[in-house]
Every structure is written in structure tokens, then in C-alpha cells.
């Protein structure tokens, strides 16, 4: 499998992972027991109906374990990965404060790793999506929609993708998932670094959390072709770091 180091900034290390570089080996059910995966990961892999999906899941988990083991200086089989109630993965053992976020898009994955803060990462290809404007109207805030309308037409879809990946990264960092409506907070449509405040106004779940997150974005050049597929389009990457968080509950109103 192939991992490309994208750099390190603000104590966050980024890797781009080609999930299709070893499809036959990763997708072989008979080899699952020989791989450095947990029993839960092997069971989940076996539940995939299509070999390509199974191969990509396994490739992603193997890459995460390989890169984390190099960072922590230990055998990949000794690393225990778990997920919280909202599905956010974390290193359960050893507990060294290591945090990571994994994002998938087609046959690629983005891995962000940090030693001192909760983080979130998102990856999306910059390709044509005919219904992108309907998605924007549903997911962006009024302020973001107004900003999007000022972007030159040829750059507008890329600006929407930038905005969307920034929202995803922020929500992943807080670990709230869709417990906060994406249109309830502003991340901007530009790639520049920004501190984002996420509050209760958009809470859709009693388990939602609020906080402040620093987010930044960057474009990754067109991805190289592999034996498994043709070249991929450029991609947008967004990374978010939690600066402050607080548990939150949806406001309750006294009965009349």
C-alpha cells in the first residue's frame, strides 16, 4: 500500500493513502487472519459484500496501524483502536494522548495525527457534481451562501467543496457528527485558517457538544494514476483542531 506524506503543521501530521494500491491482497478473505487487525476489524471486513469495499476498508486500517506504530514506536498489533458513541475513532491502548482522524473518498484516504489535541480531517475530490448547488443551499449558512455568490462562476463549485470539507473537519474534531446542523455555523468558503465557534443553535441531538475549533484547508494536486485506476482529480483537504469544547444539551423550555 502507498502512503504519501503531505507535511506537518500546527503539530498535525498528514498522510494521503492510496487504498487501491494492493487490492488483491487486501481483499482476500482467506488472508484476513494473517493481517495485524483486531478481531472486531476482521469481523467488520468480512461483512462487506463487495471485495473492493472490503479491500479499501482493510487497506485503510492497515495504513493507520502502520503509521501509528511508527509514531508510537510499537508493534501494530499492540495498538487498540476504538470508537466513541458517535463513531469517532481513537487510540484506546496505549493511551499516550495520540489522536487521529481518517477520511475516505473513492480509493483514497486522508490520515491526520496529532499528539496534543482532538482533531478532525476531511478529504473530497474536486470533480463535477451536477447537484452541488442544491447541496450548498441545504448545508451552508446564509452568510456562506452570500459569500459563495461573490466567487467567480468557474471557481464556485470548488469553493463549495472547500466549505463543505471545513464543516466536516470541524464536526469530526468535536466528535458530534450530525448532532450539529452544518448550516448553523460559519467556516467560510476560502481555504484560509480560521477559528470557528460552534454552539447549540444547530443542535439536533441532546448529545451534541459546543466549542471552538481552528480550521484550515489546502488543495492537493491531481493524484497520480496507479495500476488499479486512472489519475484522480485534484482534492481539497481540511483539518480542524479543537481549541475549546463543552458538553451541551438542547435547550429545554418550561411547560406553560
Secondary structure, 3 states (H helix, E strand, C coil): CEEEEEEEECCEEEEEEECCCCHHHHCCHHHHHHCCCCHHHHHHHHCCCCHHHHHHHHHHHHHHHHHHHHHHCCCHHHCEEEECCCCCEEEEECCCCCEEEEEEECCEEEEEEECCCCEEEEEEECCCCCCHHHHHHHHCCHHHHHHHHCCCHHHHHHHHHHHHHHHHHHHHHHCCHHHECHHHCCCCCCCCCEEEEECHHHECCCCCEEEEEEEEEEEECCECCECCECCECCEEEEEEEEEEEEECCCCCCCCC
